Amino acid sequence: MIYLQNGVSDVIFTRIMVCDTLKQAWDRLKEEFQGSDKTRQQQLINLRRDFENLRMKESETIKQYVDRIMATVNNIRILGDDSDKMIVEKVITILPEKYESKISSLEVLRDLSAIPLTELINAFYT
């Protein structure tokens, strides 16, 4: 309990100082900062919708596009959903036509359903 109390600011500490056990303190912090299961589920639905609506702009670089995707994906991961395959598919399917040749060459070299996201991104950076 001391480690948890030392790891939070004084303002947050006042919220958990009345808790008798570490579990009570942790549950109180979790409820306050993550919300209820229903709230997290709704946030996850909204983030997935945002993710599905992401499109690469013609004036945008791969890095800028991936940064926007990763911002949304990281928020999805925080809520407990981790699906790299979905992200890779999204990046591949939404890229403009000018990247078709790069995608085709990647398909020849690798199984795109199993390629790690970082490797895909690095391939497009080059």
Summary of the structure (lengths in Angstrom):
residues: 126
radius of gyration: 20.2
end to end distance: 48.7
largest distance: 61.5
contacts: 287
relative contact order: 0.09
helix: 73%
strand: 0%
